[in-house]
Amino acid sequence: MSIEDGQHDNQDSKLEMLLSKLDEATEILAQARDFAKPLKVRRVLDTARRVLMQDGGAAALQERVEPLETAGIFQGSDWAFPQILIPSLTTHSLKSADADTVVLEALSELRMLAVANGDYRHPLISAEQAHHYLTQVLAINLELLFMAPSEAERETQGRLAQVPRALFKHLAEGIGYEHVIDRLIDEIWRILQQRPIQVEPVKQMITQIAICRANPDMDLGASGQGADRLISSLYGATQASREDPGVDVYRERLESMDTGALQYEATGFARAMHDTGLVSPYHAVLLRYLLDHGDHLLSEALGLSSTGRDCLLCYRQLAQALIEEAVHPASAQAVYGLALMLERGILYQPPVAPALWRQVALPLSEWSELRLRLAYGDAVSPRSRLLEGVLCMLGLPLGVGQGNNPTCQSARALSMWAYNDPDYLLQMVAWAARDDEIIMHFEGMPLSSMASLSGVSKELPMDLDPVSLLVVPHLDRIYAEMGRRCIGREGDPHRWVNPEFHGWWSGRGFRINVDVATGQLESLDDFLRHFYASYHPFYNGNQPLIHPQPAGIAVTDSAARFIGWHAITLLRVTLDPSDEMRVYFYNPNNDSGQDWGDGVKVSTAGNGERFGEASLPFEQFASRLYIFHHDPLESGELANVTQEELDRVIGYVHRSWGADRVPPTDLQANPGPGNDTQR
């Protein structure tokens, strides 16, 4: 037997011994009472750390992660709720000097891998969600996959620094090592197709890819060839910025350019911006420089069509003020927001331009300034940061995200106002940012956000765009207070809250297919007939949707299991390029592309979607709908909806979120096609 074989056998026997100890410690933890578990966790974590230091340790722990979680290893921590974990926070945990934190984070990632591979059917997160999460974690921490520990890591973590690297090697092999970067690039493009307002996480991923590609010690093989367009959009979209010279050098280069060279720069940046939805810091430098070089070059740099150019010329002074205040290298996304806002032509609405002039000079409260500094730092002033957020929200009303907060109602309201009533949004921003108070009315009675007790969210959200950061806490409290005013009324409170909260255009007609008291399905056939008659062009006299309408869906995972109720906005219903009737809607949950099980996969591109829209075929959307509003004075043709079509939708409901909500007699009477499958 060779020396290597002997060492290998010794390692195997050591790993087996440690795993035996781990299994024993896990069993003790599982049997401990809740109050005693914290005392028993120490032994489990210490043994797990030693296992992770061994060859094959990560794989062995992955096989044991389900009993470890069942025993209570994550109990009392954020890791107990995998559906709310934020990929960007893993960097701090994995580089912590605290061994317990590193091990808990490692176990959490191994749990995600087990779920993603289908080895662990988790009640709180689907395989697709776990895979998506791991892709982002690998992207943000690419240096842990390819690079040795830094001096700082060795100093603070010692041998513990090897644990994250062993973990990431195993994660990359589990997901498909050769595709980590390529899948990451695909994921970045998929997210960018939805044009979110918040793009910092995407920029971080692109930056990591650029660092890895530039490092001669990293061998990426054939991976990452599709990253050029992404990297250049941020760091080298034009000839003068090709080698990423730094903003000071770039500014000096601009001063020596003639008109032709400036136009070449302007066109290059505009093309990259509209292609990706990302704005380079160099683009912001160019735009500020062009303020003194004529409207034509300014229009070229913004990539405007005739509509946007006309708007720019009509409101030249306002555009200049917005650029001077909001557009800086550290707030470059304001360029894209401004361009799309001009393209929308909303400045022609009489109240919008004066409201933006007010916003440019708006004095912020001390509380608002503190919140913005805490979330975004001091690279630009809080007022400039807020104005950047305002421009992005007005330009990308469907790019608003709720973050990891239960505030979908407030995010939907902001999106709806930016989309449909921009001057009202600007009024809300002024009240929140300047006065630290918003007053709305509910059935004639004023409601103050400062007088309301509490909102849906238990903590102040921080992972939001600048406008949402300031306005959502106020809206959240008012929304919750409106709900409290409905206590004691029969039925669902959204019947009264939504029109008062979102706007007069929300239909006063209201339909729900769930009995609020019992949670059981109720009058499903009648509910669906009314939805078809209100929204399907073939049954409502071909009447297009005029105002966006609030609606509620029952969200399901990829196994068609019920996850929860969720607020969305109905935007339009029309035939897609394949002549299939589709519902196009806004989903505030940060990423609309989801698999809801039973063949229901939400599309965000390729089926006629505009930026920020999600879509589903009409029948599939109707199968996840549980609340909608309509105009009671515009009744469609209820009787013309065929029972065959309704049965297909009811079948989807019965096979998914409605499976446990159907009385047995109803299920036998109307099983829908294929009811014995999927669940």
BAFIFI-42627 format. One line per field, with one value per residue (C-alpha): residue number from 1; y, x, z. Coordinates in Angstrom, 2 decimals. Example, Ala and Ser with C-alpha at 12.3 -4.5 7.8 and 13.67 -1.06 7.14 Angstrom:
BEGIN
lonu <- [1;2]
yy <- [-4.50;-1.06]
xx <- [12.30;13.67]
zz <- [7.80;7.14]
//
This chain:
BEGIN
lonu <- [1;2;3;4;5;6;7;8;9;10;11;12;13;14;15;16;17;18;19;20;21;22;23;24;25;26;27;28;29;30;31;32;33;34;35;36;37;38;39;40;41;42;43;44;45;46;47;48;49;50;51;52;53;54;55;56;57;58;59;60;61;62;63;64;65;66;67;68;69;70;71;72;73;74;75;76;77;78;79;80;81;82;83;84;85;86;87;88;89;90;91;92;93;94;95;96;97;98;99;100;101;102;103;104;105;106;107;108;109;110;111;112;113;114;115;116;117;118;119;120;121;122;123;124;125;126;127;128;129;130;131;132;133;134;135;136;137;138;139;140;141;142;143;144;145;146;147;148;149;150;151;152;153;154;155;156;157;158;159;160;161;162;163;164;165;166;167;168;169;170;171;172;173;174;175;176;177;178;179;180;181;182;183;184;185;186;187;188;189;190;191;192;193;194;195;196;197;198;199;200;201;202;203;204;205;206;207;208;209;210;211;212;213;214;215;216;217;218;219;220;221;222;223;224;225;226;227;228;229;230;231;232;233;234;235;236;237;238;239;240;241;242;243;244;245;246;247;248;249;250;251;252;253;254;255;256;257;258;259;260;261;262;263;264;265;266;267;268;269;270;271;272;273;274;275;276;277;278;279;280;281;282;283;284;285;286;287;288;289;290;291;292;293;294;295;296;297;298;299;300;301;302;303;304;305;306;307;308;309;310;311;312;313;314;315;316;317;318;319;320;321;322;323;324;325;326;327;328;329;330;331;332;333;334;335;336;337;338;339;340;341;342;343;344;345;346;347;348;349;350;351;352;353;354;355;356;357;358;359;360;361;362;363;364;365;366;367;368;369;370;371;372;373;374;375;376;377;378;379;380;381;382;383;384;385;386;387;388;389;390;391;392;393;394;395;396;397;398;399;400;401;402;403;404;405;406;407;408;409;410;411;412;413;414;415;416;417;418;419;420;421;422;423;424;425;426;427;428;429;430;431;432;433;434;435;436;437;438;439;440;441;442;443;444;445;446;447;448;449;450;451;452;453;454;455;456;457;458;459;460;461;462;463;464;465;466;467;468;469;470;471;472;473;474;475;476;477;478;479;480;481;482;483;484;485;486;487;488;489;490;491;492;493;494;495;496;497;498;499;500;501;502;503;504;505;506;507;508;509;510;511;512;513;514;515;516;517;518;519;520;521;522;523;524;525;526;527;528;529;530;531;532;533;534;535;536;537;538;539;540;541;542;543;544;545;546;547;548;549;550;551;552;553;554;555;556;557;558;559;560;561;562;563;564;565;566;567;568;569;570;571;572;573;574;575;576;577;578;579;580;581;582;583;584;585;586;587;588;589;590;591;592;593;594;595;596;597;598;599;600;601;602;603;604;605;606;607;608;609;610;611;612;613;614;615;616;617;618;619;620;621;622;623;624;625;626;627;628;629;630;631;632;633;634;635;636;637;638;639;640;641;642;643;644;645;646;647;648;649;650;651;652;653;654;655;656;657;658;659;660;661;662;663;664;665;666;667;668;669;670;671;672;673;674;675;676;677;678;679]
yy <- [0.00;3.42;6.37;8.21;5.30;5.22;8.93;8.58;5.75;7.81;10.73;8.47;6.94;10.39;11.62;8.55;9.09;12.76;11.90;9.36;12.06;14.47;12.01;11.42;15.18;15.73;13.07;14.70;18.09;16.63;15.14;18.28;20.53;23.92;25.82;23.44;23.40;26.40;24.45;21.40;23.33;24.09;20.46;20.04;23.17;22.35;18.84;20.13;22.61;19.78;17.73;20.64;20.71;17.12;16.01;15.00;16.72;19.09;16.22;14.25;17.24;17.80;14.28;15.11;18.63;17.60;15.82;18.68;21.22;19.03;18.75;22.55;23.66;26.87;27.44;31.02;32.46;34.02;30.79;29.13;31.00;30.21;32.06;35.44;34.97;37.62;36.37;39.52;38.98;35.63;37.41;38.81;35.50;33.41;35.80;36.14;35.42;33.64;29.93;29.30;31.93;30.45;26.91;27.93;29.77;26.74;24.42;26.78;26.71;22.91;22.80;24.97;22.60;19.58;21.36;22.46;18.88;17.50;15.54;17.63;18.69;21.80;23.26;26.90;27.03;25.33;23.70;26.56;29.20;27.37;27.07;30.75;31.69;29.57;31.04;34.51;33.41;31.90;35.04;37.45;35.30;34.21;34.91;32.16;29.77;30.73;32.57;31.73;33.49;37.08;38.29;39.85;36.56;34.58;37.08;37.06;33.49;31.37;27.80;28.63;30.50;27.11;26.18;28.59;27.51;23.82;24.66;26.66;24.01;21.53;23.96;24.65;20.92;20.33;22.98;22.21;23.70;24.43;26.37;28.52;31.66;30.99;30.39;33.48;35.54;34.07;34.92;38.51;38.96;37.42;39.90;42.86;42.00;42.93;46.35;46.61;49.98;48.41;47.12;47.22;43.41;42.92;45.40;43.53;40.26;41.82;43.38;39.98;38.39;41.17;40.71;36.95;37.28;39.79;37.58;35.48;32.96;32.03;29.49;29.91;27.69;28.54;30.04;33.69;34.49;36.15;38.61;41.15;43.18;43.35;44.32;46.90;48.50;49.50;49.86;50.46;51.15;53.59;54.08;56.70;54.54;51.18;50.42;51.78;54.77;56.34;59.22;61.98;60.80;60.34;63.90;65.21;63.20;64.76;68.25;67.43;65.96;67.65;67.42;64.23;62.41;63.55;62.27;58.93;58.73;59.76;57.16;54.39;55.02;55.37;52.07;50.23;51.78;50.89;47.45;46.45;48.91;49.65;53.00;53.44;56.06;57.40;58.02;60.33;62.27;62.66;63.83;66.55;67.65;67.86;70.31;73.09;71.51;71.71;69.80;67.49;65.81;65.65;63.90;61.49;60.63;59.85;57.75;59.57;59.03;61.93;61.87;62.14;64.81;66.98;66.62;67.50;70.64;71.76;71.30;72.04;74.02;71.35;68.60;70.56;71.05;67.34;66.38;68.85;67.65;63.91;62.69;61.87;58.90;57.40;57.89;57.07;55.14;58.53;58.85;55.86;57.05;60.50;59.08;56.81;59.51;61.83;58.99;58.52;62.17;62.59;66.10;67.22;66.51;70.00;69.15;66.98;69.59;71.95;68.96;67.98;71.55;71.25;67.92;69.40;71.91;69.83;70.22;66.80;66.13;65.02;61.56;61.23;62.24;59.74;56.89;57.62;57.87;54.60;52.78;54.40;56.08;59.56;59.26;61.78;63.96;62.44;64.87;63.78;60.13;60.64;62.52;59.64;57.32;59.59;59.67;55.89;55.30;57.67;56.13;52.52;52.34;48.56;48.22;48.87;45.97;45.25;43.81;41.11;42.74;41.90;45.24;44.20;46.48;49.58;48.67;48.09;51.49;53.30;51.48;52.22;55.92;56.22;54.41;56.15;59.26;60.58;63.93;62.10;60.01;63.19;64.62;61.48;61.74;65.40;64.67;61.69;63.18;66.71;66.33;62.78;62.25;61.20;61.81;59.77;59.50;56.43;56.90;60.62;60.32;61.47;58.89;60.04;57.73;59.06;58.47;54.90;52.22;49.84;48.41;44.96;45.05;44.66;46.39;49.41;48.02;49.03;46.98;49.33;51.99;55.57;56.52;53.31;53.64;56.86;56.38;52.67;52.84;55.55;53.71;50.46;51.99;53.64;50.43;48.50;51.21;51.00;47.26;47.87;50.23;47.29;44.93;43.55;43.94;40.83;39.57;40.57;44.07;44.60;45.31;48.68;49.24;48.90;51.70;54.08;53.17;52.90;55.42;56.24;54.15;50.91;49.27;49.38;46.01;43.24;39.47;36.87;33.08;32.18;32.25;34.53;32.76;29.18;29.58;27.25;27.88;29.59;30.24;29.49;29.06;32.39;34.13;32.95;33.91;37.45;37.64;36.55;38.96;41.85;41.32;38.86;40.84;38.09;38.41;42.11;43.64;43.96;46.68;47.16;47.71;51.49;51.88;49.39;47.38;45.84;42.08;39.27;35.95;32.69;32.13;28.51;26.94;24.71;21.75;23.74;23.99;27.07;29.64;32.69;35.55;38.26;41.67;42.31;44.81;43.88;45.95;44.64;41.61;41.00;38.44;37.65;37.21;33.58;34.68;33.31;35.47;36.56;38.59;41.04;42.06;43.73;41.70;43.69;40.72;41.74;38.86;38.02;34.95;32.07;28.48;28.14;24.42;22.29;23.79;27.39;29.25;33.03;34.66;37.98;38.09;36.48;36.66;40.32;41.60;45.19;45.92;44.99;43.02;39.39;37.37;34.13;32.66;33.84;30.45;29.88;33.36;32.94;29.71;31.61;34.62;34.91;38.62;41.18;44.54;45.56;48.32;47.10;49.32;47.60;44.05;41.62;38.45;35.94;33.30;33.10;31.64;27.91;25.39;23.50;26.53;27.09;23.42;23.71;26.65;24.91;21.87;24.05;25.42;21.99;20.65;23.51;26.02;24.96;21.25;21.51;24.08;22.07;20.33;16.64;16.97;19.86;17.98;14.99;17.19;19.17;17.55;19.36;17.61;15.49;16.10;12.88;14.15;16.60;16.63]
xx <- [0.00;1.40;1.83;-0.94;-3.34;-2.54;-3.17;-6.43;-7.56;-6.66;-8.70;-11.66;-11.55;-11.28;-14.26;-16.29;-15.43;-16.46;-19.69;-20.52;-20.02;-22.12;-24.99;-24.90;-24.88;-27.73;-29.83;-29.24;-30.24;-33.40;-34.49;-33.77;-36.62;-36.80;-35.38;-32.40;-31.56;-29.16;-26.96;-26.88;-26.23;-22.62;-21.50;-23.24;-21.68;-18.21;-18.35;-19.82;-16.93;-14.42;-16.31;-16.16;-12.36;-12.14;-12.16;-15.72;-17.03;-19.36;-20.99;-21.45;-23.07;-25.36;-26.74;-27.44;-28.81;-32.48;-32.17;-29.95;-32.65;-35.37;-33.34;-33.34;-29.89;-31.33;-33.96;-34.20;-32.12;-32.81;-31.53;-34.75;-36.55;-34.71;-37.31;-36.20;-32.42;-30.50;-27.58;-25.49;-25.35;-23.56;-20.24;-20.20;-21.22;-18.66;-15.81;-16.77;-14.22;-17.02;-16.85;-20.50;-21.64;-19.48;-20.72;-24.40;-24.05;-22.33;-25.08;-27.68;-26.00;-25.77;-29.47;-30.18;-28.15;-30.05;-33.34;-32.14;-31.11;-34.45;-32.95;-34.78;-38.41;-38.50;-41.85;-40.70;-38.69;-38.87;-36.07;-36.10;-35.92;-33.02;-31.15;-31.73;-30.45;-27.29;-26.53;-26.56;-24.50;-21.84;-21.84;-21.38;-18.66;-16.76;-13.40;-14.15;-14.42;-11.23;-8.89;-6.84;-7.65;-6.48;-4.13;-7.07;-8.99;-6.00;-5.53;-9.15;-10.21;-7.06;-7.76;-11.47;-10.93;-10.65;-14.23;-15.98;-13.64;-14.32;-18.01;-18.00;-16.05;-18.76;-21.57;-20.09;-19.69;-23.26;-24.75;-22.44;-18.99;-18.45;-21.70;-21.44;-20.31;-22.38;-25.53;-24.76;-24.54;-27.86;-29.37;-28.11;-29.64;-32.93;-33.10;-32.13;-34.87;-37.32;-35.67;-35.63;-34.93;-32.48;-29.50;-26.73;-26.78;-26.49;-23.61;-21.84;-22.17;-20.82;-17.93;-17.02;-17.04;-14.80;-12.35;-12.22;-11.66;-8.87;-7.08;-4.37;-4.48;-8.08;-8.82;-12.42;-11.98;-14.51;-16.91;-17.88;-17.55;-20.98;-20.00;-18.33;-21.46;-22.31;-18.81;-18.36;-21.74;-20.34;-16.61;-15.90;-18.85;-16.95;-13.53;-12.47;-13.53;-12.47;-9.71;-11.67;-9.37;-11.20;-13.68;-11.08;-9.02;-12.18;-13.31;-9.94;-10.32;-13.73;-12.22;-9.98;-12.76;-14.44;-18.17;-17.83;-15.92;-18.44;-21.31;-19.53;-19.20;-22.84;-24.17;-22.04;-23.23;-26.88;-26.75;-25.22;-27.69;-30.82;-29.41;-28.83;-30.71;-27.40;-25.63;-21.87;-20.40;-18.61;-22.01;-22.92;-19.65;-20.41;-23.99;-22.89;-20.20;-22.69;-24.96;-22.89;-22.65;-26.13;-29.38;-28.56;-25.65;-27.65;-30.47;-27.98;-26.45;-29.91;-30.82;-34.12;-36.70;-38.63;-41.03;-38.26;-36.39;-39.50;-40.04;-36.39;-36.61;-39.89;-38.53;-34.84;-34.31;-35.97;-33.92;-30.74;-31.68;-32.45;-29.10;-27.15;-28.79;-29.29;-26.72;-23.33;-20.96;-22.27;-25.91;-25.57;-28.88;-30.61;-29.59;-31.74;-34.64;-34.51;-34.35;-37.35;-39.32;-38.84;-39.86;-43.10;-44.02;-45.46;-43.99;-46.81;-49.26;-49.66;-48.86;-45.76;-43.16;-43.94;-43.90;-40.44;-39.20;-40.37;-38.55;-35.27;-35.18;-37.04;-35.61;-35.37;-36.14;-33.36;-34.94;-35.13;-31.49;-30.41;-32.35;-30.87;-27.32;-27.69;-28.91;-26.76;-23.79;-22.40;-21.15;-23.87;-26.13;-29.38;-31.41;-29.55;-30.02;-33.76;-34.04;-32.26;-34.88;-37.72;-36.45;-36.01;-39.49;-41.12;-39.13;-39.52;-42.85;-42.91;-39.38;-40.43;-39.61;-40.77;-37.42;-37.55;-40.50;-44.22;-45.11;-46.40;-49.44;-47.28;-44.90;-47.91;-49.35;-46.09;-45.83;-49.47;-49.12;-45.86;-47.58;-50.95;-50.82;-47.22;-48.03;-49.78;-46.63;-44.53;-46.89;-46.46;-42.67;-42.74;-44.88;-42.80;-39.35;-40.02;-42.75;-42.18;-45.92;-48.45;-52.17;-54.65;-58.41;-60.52;-64.22;-63.91;-61.81;-58.15;-55.51;-52.05;-49.08;-47.60;-50.77;-51.24;-50.10;-48.10;-47.86;-47.65;-43.84;-42.47;-39.17;-38.19;-37.20;-33.75;-33.35;-35.45;-35.01;-34.67;-38.34;-39.66;-37.19;-38.87;-42.48;-43.21;-43.07;-45.77;-47.93;-47.53;-48.91;-51.82;-52.68;-52.70;-54.84;-57.37;-57.53;-58.14;-61.03;-62.67;-62.61;-66.08;-67.24;-68.33;-66.02;-62.54;-61.32;-59.65;-63.16;-63.04;-59.30;-58.02;-60.07;-59.31;-55.62;-54.72;-56.99;-60.43;-59.82;-59.86;-63.17;-65.81;-67.09;-65.32;-65.09;-63.42;-63.49;-62.49;-64.68;-62.74;-63.88;-63.07;-60.53;-62.63;-63.29;-66.60;-68.63;-65.63;-67.69;-69.48;-66.17;-64.53;-67.51;-67.36;-63.59;-63.96;-66.85;-64.87;-61.44;-61.44;-61.80;-63.93;-66.52;-66.41;-67.14;-63.42;-63.07;-59.36;-58.26;-58.10;-56.65;-54.39;-56.42;-55.38;-55.82;-54.78;-53.25;-52.62;-48.90;-47.77;-44.33;-43.01;-44.80;-48.08;-48.19;-49.81;-47.29;-49.40;-51.59;-49.94;-50.86;-50.36;-51.62;-53.59;-52.15;-53.63;-55.23;-54.55;-53.47;-49.76;-47.59;-48.80;-52.46;-52.96;-54.94;-52.61;-52.87;-50.00;-49.47;-47.07;-45.61;-43.79;-41.76;-38.42;-38.36;-41.51;-40.18;-41.49;-42.65;-46.01;-46.33;-48.70;-47.23;-47.92;-44.66;-44.72;-43.07;-41.20;-39.92;-40.64;-44.44;-45.05;-44.14;-43.03;-40.21;-41.31;-44.38;-45.07;-47.58;-49.54;-52.13;-55.57;-56.71;-53.55;-53.68;-57.34;-56.42;-54.18;-56.49;-58.53;-59.49;-60.22;-61.97;-64.23;-66.61;-70.10;-71.67;-69.75;-71.07;-69.83;-71.38;-71.40;-73.43;-71.15;-68.19;-68.26;-68.32;-65.49;-63.23;-64.18;-63.57;-59.99;-59.37;-61.08;-58.90;-55.80;-57.23;-58.07;-54.63;-52.81;-53.68;-57.32;-56.61;-57.15;-59.92;-62.47;-65.33;-65.36;-68.79;-67.62;-64.51;-66.56;-69.08;-66.52;-63.07;-61.62;-59.35;-56.61;-57.52;-55.84;-52.40;-49.80;-50.66]
zz <- [0.00;-0.98;1.41;-0.44;0.04;3.75;4.11;2.20;4.49;7.55;6.23;5.51;8.99;10.58;8.57;9.54;13.21;13.01;11.20;13.88;16.52;14.48;14.16;17.90;18.66;16.18;17.89;21.28;19.83;18.30;21.62;23.67;24.78;23.05;26.01;26.17;22.44;22.54;24.95;22.66;19.42;20.42;20.08;16.71;15.24;16.52;15.04;11.76;11.48;11.82;9.23;6.75;7.11;5.77;2.13;1.30;4.42;2.56;0.66;3.87;5.57;2.60;3.11;6.76;6.39;6.57;9.96;11.17;10.34;11.80;14.99;15.29;14.14;12.63;15.31;16.54;13.67;10.26;8.67;9.89;7.09;3.82;1.75;3.17;3.05;1.09;-1.07;-0.61;3.17;2.78;2.17;5.71;7.27;5.38;6.19;9.85;12.58;14.48;13.62;14.48;11.98;9.22;9.90;10.06;6.75;5.22;6.44;5.01;1.57;1.69;2.54;-0.53;-2.70;-1.35;-2.12;-5.58;-6.46;-5.32;-2.39;0.23;-0.31;1.85;2.98;2.68;-0.55;-3.94;-5.92;-8.46;-5.74;-4.06;-7.36;-8.11;-4.64;-4.98;-8.40;-6.86;-3.84;-6.11;-8.24;-5.36;-3.77;-6.88;-5.24;-2.69;-5.61;-7.42;-5.08;-1.99;1.31;1.51;4.20;6.03;5.96;7.19;9.99;11.16;10.32;10.35;9.20;9.24;5.94;4.20;5.14;2.71;-0.09;0.42;0.58;-2.66;-4.52;-3.55;-4.43;-7.86;-8.54;-7.38;-9.65;-12.57;-12.23;-15.89;-16.11;-12.98;-14.82;-17.93;-15.91;-13.91;-17.11;-18.31;-14.93;-15.13;-18.59;-17.40;-14.51;-16.70;-19.21;-16.44;-16.03;-12.21;-10.59;-8.16;-10.11;-7.50;-6.97;-10.74;-10.93;-8.12;-10.04;-13.24;-11.31;-9.83;-13.28;-14.58;-11.68;-12.22;-15.97;-15.43;-12.88;-14.59;-11.71;-12.52;-15.21;-16.33;-19.38;-22.06;-19.51;-19.41;-23.11;-23.08;-20.37;-22.67;-23.33;-19.64;-18.50;-21.25;-20.47;-17.07;-17.63;-21.30;-23.59;-25.82;-27.34;-24.79;-21.83;-23.27;-20.75;-17.74;-17.19;-14.25;-14.32;-13.87;-16.85;-18.91;-18.14;-19.38;-22.58;-23.24;-23.16;-26.11;-28.31;-31.26;-32.00;-34.06;-31.32;-28.67;-30.80;-31.16;-27.36;-26.85;-29.29;-27.78;-24.24;-25.28;-27.17;-24.21;-21.76;-23.71;-24.50;-20.87;-18.66;-16.91;-16.88;-16.72;-14.35;-17.46;-19.05;-16.16;-16.66;-20.37;-19.80;-17.36;-19.81;-22.69;-20.87;-22.45;-25.91;-27.39;-27.23;-30.14;-28.33;-25.11;-26.94;-28.54;-25.15;-23.75;-26.81;-27.33;-30.05;-31.58;-28.62;-26.07;-28.08;-28.28;-24.55;-23.86;-26.00;-24.41;-20.88;-21.45;-18.22;-16.10;-17.76;-17.09;-13.43;-13.07;-14.60;-12.46;-9.25;-9.84;-12.39;-10.87;-11.38;-8.12;-9.17;-12.85;-13.11;-13.01;-16.69;-17.67;-15.52;-17.12;-20.65;-20.14;-18.34;-21.34;-23.67;-21.73;-22.36;-18.87;-18.57;-20.84;-18.01;-16.47;-12.81;-13.44;-14.43;-11.49;-9.13;-10.43;-9.95;-6.34;-6.06;-7.34;-4.47;-1.86;1.66;3.31;6.95;9.23;9.45;5.66;5.23;7.88;6.24;2.82;4.20;6.10;3.00;0.29;1.95;1.24;-2.35;-3.35;-1.21;0.11;-2.03;-5.19;-4.27;-3.77;-7.07;-8.82;-7.31;-8.44;-12.04;-12.10;-10.70;-13.20;-16.04;-14.89;-13.03;-13.37;-11.95;-8.34;-6.01;-2.47;-1.34;1.31;3.04;3.30;1.70;-1.72;-1.29;-0.83;-3.67;-5.93;-4.99;-5.82;-9.14;-9.98;-9.22;-11.20;-14.09;-13.98;-11.76;-11.58;-9.95;-7.09;-6.59;-6.45;-3.84;-1.71;-2.00;-0.94;2.12;3.22;2.58;3.80;6.45;7.76;7.44;4.83;5.25;3.20;3.55;4.19;3.55;4.25;7.41;7.39;8.33;9.40;8.90;12.14;14.15;12.87;15.27;13.10;9.61;8.03;8.17;11.70;10.91;8.85;5.42;4.14;0.93;-1.23;-3.90;-2.56;-3.06;-1.51;1.35;2.49;1.39;2.03;5.87;5.78;3.24;5.15;8.35;6.53;4.68;7.97;9.60;6.76;7.38;11.08;10.19;8.38;11.38;11.96;8.37;6.54;3.82;2.72;3.74;0.34;-1.00;0.79;1.25;-2.32;-3.96;-1.07;-0.94;-4.63;-6.33;-7.66;-10.80;-8.79;-9.65;-6.91;-8.03;-6.09;-6.47;-4.26;-4.62;-1.04;2.06;4.43;7.58;6.51;3.69;1.53;-2.16;-2.71;-5.89;-8.10;-11.27;-10.75;-9.88;-13.09;-15.27;-13.89;-14.45;-18.07;-18.61;-17.09;-18.63;-21.56;-24.82;-26.39;-23.60;-22.64;-26.03;-26.85;-24.22;-23.38;-19.80;-19.29;-15.80;-14.03;-11.53;-8.20;-7.93;-5.60;-6.51;-4.67;-5.20;-5.57;-5.85;-8.62;-7.05;-7.22;-3.41;-1.88;-0.56;0.24;-0.95;-3.02;-4.46;-8.19;-10.78;-13.89;-16.76;-20.00;-21.64;-25.31;-27.90;-27.81;-30.94;-31.14;-31.05;-27.55;-25.13;-22.31;-19.13;-18.64;-15.02;-12.62;-9.76;-7.03;-5.74;-7.43;-9.94;-11.89;-13.70;-11.60;-11.95;-10.18;-10.85;-12.95;-16.12;-15.04;-15.76;-15.60;-18.61;-18.53;-22.12;-25.47;-25.38;-26.11;-22.65;-22.18;-19.72;-16.20;-17.20;-16.35;-18.33;-18.42;-20.78;-19.65;-18.34;-16.30;-14.81;-13.89;-12.07;-9.62;-9.16;-5.97;-5.85;-8.54;-8.91;-11.77;-12.80;-11.78;-14.46;-17.28;-17.27;-19.90;-21.30;-18.43;-20.21;-23.24;-21.34;-22.13;-19.31;-21.02;-20.73;-17.09;-16.28;-17.55;-15.21;-12.28;-12.91;-12.48;-9.21;-7.82;-8.65;-6.93;-4.21;-4.07;-3.46;0.31;0.02;-1.95;-0.13;-1.22;-2.80;-5.00;-6.04;-7.17;-8.95;-10.92;-10.80;-13.79;-16.27;-14.79;-11.15;-10.07;-11.13;-9.88;-6.17]
//
